[in-house]
Amino acid sequence: MSLCFSSNLCTINSARHQSFSIRFSSQFIKLLQVSPFPHALPSSSLNLSEPFKFSKKRIKPIAASTPTQAIETTPSAFRNKNPKDINILVVGSTGYIGKFVVTELVKRGFNVIAIAREKSGIRGKSDKEETLAQLHGAKVCFSDVAHLDTLETSVNDLGVSIDVVVSCLASRGGGVKDSWKIDYEATKNSLLAGRKYGASHFVLLSAICVQKPLLEFQRAKLKFEAELMKEAEDDDGFTYSIVRPTAFFKSLGGQVELVKHGKPYVMFGDGKLCACKPISESDLASFIADCVLSEDKINKVLPIGGPGKALTPLEQGEMLFRLLGREPKFLKVPIGIMDFAIGVLDFLVKIFPSMEDAAEFGKIGRYYAAESMLILDPETGEYNAEKTPSYGNDTLEEFFAKVLREGMAGQELGILEGLIWTTR
Ligand SMILES: NC(=O)c1ccc[n+]([C@@H]2O[C@H](COP(=O)([O-])OP(=O)(O)OC[C@H]3O[C@@H](n4cnc5c(N)ncnc54)[C@H](OP(=O)(O)O)[C@@H]3O)[C@@H](O)[C@H]2O)c1
């Protein structure tokens, strides 16, 4: 059963994979900050509301549910329409980035249909009313992206055709099965449902780290990316834009308050093992919104970072102490500690298969402690900051200054991050 509401009446380093993974490192670091000798890793139908105006025209009656049987579409036809006549289906609308994407698309005048769960957000803490308020300006459709039939019924009940699908879906838990369920299957469901109801363009929020896929969620994302590209190859009437951002601000803010309260800034190795060009939620949302109409973003994989130079953990720490007006105090931890933790988890998972996710989280943490979130040059095998495009205006320094003033409000921890916190 699907229920859809209008938000006109009345939207977090989260646990999706990359976000979680970076956070895992961050929480690991917090453990290290507590003690320089960490012992172990913690273990209806739609009620179209008045003010909301959809383009109600369907291109053709719906015949079938697979992309190959989808409504015939013309690649750029919707780009000639007025934004108010362009229907955009957003999945993952209640996530850290998804909420900003919905706001940005609404601001640009599109008809935004936001798919949400009845209990959304981290640990399902937002009820319908809160979700409606968070997604103000969008038509909120309560449905289930994990089940194709349900999703298709919901979209059918909307009674309108879809022009564009934007996916900001990601597993909140970051575990192996959930990654495949959300980053692959649910995302594919949104492609299938969108295609069935006319979508001729798909904007995918992916991650730059899929360039070097060592983790399950990266493999799940890559599988979907490949199928999305194949869909465009097979059908001239269909296009995509795959957005692969570098690190989000929230993923780098985990130590700010601890350092503010006198703890050292913890980094792995010499603090130069990795680097990134962090991008804010709103700058990324703006880039994603650009992908709806910009012809130069059609059928492209788009790595994207924030403004300014790439920053190593060492430079991020120096920045933080500069803002605090204090002498830097660093705790440099050998990366081998992460390797040890992963080794223990890998051993345990052989005895206790149910620890599969814990072992994966260890790998995720290790990955983000050492791999840069920058363009990987296939020729040299090196990360390249200069080749990593920049977008937007918000800087990490401004973000750190804000967190120092106001705390990490709006940057809530995911389920597993929360668990790790409680072990402190
Ligand atoms: N963190 C980083 O630094 C970073 C960097 C580059 C790329 N990325 C990528 O950015 C993407 C989005 O990140 P984010 O932080 O915005 O994600 P997020 O806050 O965890 O949001 C995930 C979204 O997916 C939905 N979702 C998850 N499981 C679901 C389920 N079982 N059924 C229905 N919906 C479900 C959530 O809905 P609910 O609200 O109902 O749970 C939410 O809307 C991820 O793919 C990540 O890999 C992250």
Ligand as a Chemical Component Dictionary entry (heavy atoms), coordinates in Angstrom:
data_LIG
# 
_chem_comp.id                   LIG 
_chem_comp.type                 NON-POLYMER 
_chem_comp.pdbx_formal_charge   0 
_chem_comp.three_letter_code    LIG 
# 
loop_
_chem_comp_atom.comp_id 
_chem_comp_atom.atom_id 
_chem_comp_atom.alt_atom_id 
_chem_comp_atom.type_symbol 
_chem_comp_atom.charge 
_chem_comp_atom.model_Cartn_x 
_chem_comp_atom.model_Cartn_y 
_chem_comp_atom.model_Cartn_z 
_chem_comp_atom.pdbx_ordinal 
LIG N1  N1  N 0  30.026 10.434 3.501  1  
LIG C1  C1  C 0  30.821 10.779 2.540  2  
LIG O1  O1  O 0  31.848 11.433 2.786  3  
LIG C2  C2  C 0  30.486 10.409 1.118  4  
LIG C3  C3  C 0  31.339 10.823 0.130  5  
LIG C4  C4  C 0  31.044 10.528 -1.199 6  
LIG C5  C5  C 0  29.882 9.815  -1.508 7  
LIG N2  N2  N 1  29.070 9.400  -0.527 8  
LIG C6  C6  C 0  27.855 8.662  -0.940 9  
LIG O2  O2  O 0  26.705 9.506  -0.802 10 
LIG C7  C7  C 0  25.543 8.701  -0.757 11 
LIG C8  C8  C 0  24.467 9.290  0.164  12 
LIG O3  O3  O 0  24.990 9.539  1.431  13 
LIG P1  P1  P 0  24.083 10.139 2.588  14 
LIG O4  O4  O 0  25.035 10.455 3.705  15 
LIG O5  O5  O -1 23.194 11.200 2.102  16 
LIG O6  O6  O 0  23.156 8.864  2.960  17 
LIG P2  P2  P 0  22.157 8.703  4.187  18 
LIG O7  O7  O 0  22.062 9.955  4.965  19 
LIG O8  O8  O 0  22.528 7.444  4.916  20 
LIG O9  O9  O 0  20.732 8.489  3.463  21 
LIG C9  C9  C 0  20.382 7.258  2.910  22 
LIG C10 C10 C 0  19.029 7.390  2.230  23 
LIG O10 O10 O 0  18.672 6.080  1.717  24 
LIG C11 C11 C 0  17.436 5.673  2.340  25 
LIG N3  N3  N 0  17.412 4.265  2.700  26 
LIG C12 C12 C 0  18.395 3.559  3.314  27 
LIG N4  N4  N 0  17.967 2.293  3.554  28 
LIG C13 C13 C 0  16.681 2.225  3.100  29 
LIG C14 C14 C 0  15.706 1.204  3.059  30 
LIG N5  N5  N 0  15.939 -0.023 3.548  31 
LIG N6  N6  N 0  14.500 1.483  2.531  32 
LIG C15 C15 C 0  14.257 2.720  2.056  33 
LIG N7  N7  N 0  15.138 3.737  2.040  34 
LIG C16 C16 C 0  16.337 3.492  2.560  35 
LIG C17 C17 C 0  17.332 6.469  3.632  36 
LIG O11 O11 O 0  15.963 6.515  4.006  37 
LIG P3  P3  P 0  15.564 6.627  5.570  38 
LIG O12 O12 O 0  15.724 8.071  5.938  39 
LIG O13 O13 O 0  14.179 6.155  5.568  40 
LIG O14 O14 O 0  16.489 5.736  6.362  41 
LIG C18 C18 C 0  17.910 7.804  3.191  42 
LIG O15 O15 O 0  16.951 8.532  2.523  43 
LIG C19 C19 C 0  26.041 7.313  -0.402 44 
LIG O16 O16 O 0  25.902 6.523  -1.559 45 
LIG C20 C20 C 0  27.506 7.485  -0.100 46 
LIG O17 O17 O 0  28.285 6.336  -0.458 47 
LIG C21 C21 C 0  29.336 9.680  0.786  48 
# 
loop_
_chem_comp_bond.comp_id 
_chem_comp_bond.atom_id_1 
_chem_comp_bond.atom_id_2 
_chem_comp_bond.value_order 
_chem_comp_bond.pdbx_ordinal 
LIG N1  C1  SING 1  
LIG C1  O1  DOUB 2  
LIG C1  C2  SING 3  
LIG C2  C3  SING 4  
LIG C2  C21 DOUB 5  
LIG C3  C4  DOUB 6  
LIG C4  C5  SING 7  
LIG C5  N2  DOUB 8  
LIG N2  C6  SING 9  
LIG N2  C21 SING 10 
LIG C6  O2  SING 11 
LIG C6  C20 SING 12 
LIG O2  C7  SING 13 
LIG C7  C8  SING 14 
LIG C7  C19 SING 15 
LIG C8  O3  SING 16 
LIG O3  P1  SING 17 
LIG P1  O4  DOUB 18 
LIG P1  O5  SING 19 
LIG P1  O6  SING 20 
LIG O6  P2  SING 21 
LIG P2  O7  DOUB 22 
LIG P2  O8  SING 23 
LIG P2  O9  SING 24 
LIG O9  C9  SING 25 
LIG C9  C10 SING 26 
LIG C10 O10 SING 27 
LIG C10 C18 SING 28 
LIG O10 C11 SING 29 
LIG C11 N3  SING 30 
LIG C11 C17 SING 31 
LIG N3  C12 SING 32 
LIG N3  C16 SING 33 
LIG C12 N4  DOUB 34 
LIG N4  C13 SING 35 
LIG C13 C14 SING 36 
LIG C13 C16 DOUB 37 
LIG C14 N5  SING 38 
LIG C14 N6  DOUB 39 
LIG N6  C15 SING 40 
LIG C15 N7  DOUB 41 
LIG N7  C16 SING 42 
LIG C17 O11 SING 43 
LIG C17 C18 SING 44 
LIG O11 P3  SING 45 
LIG P3  O12 DOUB 46 
LIG P3  O13 SING 47 
LIG P3  O14 SING 48 
LIG C18 O15 SING 49 
LIG C19 O16 SING 50 
LIG C19 C20 SING 51 
LIG C20 O17 SING 52 
# 
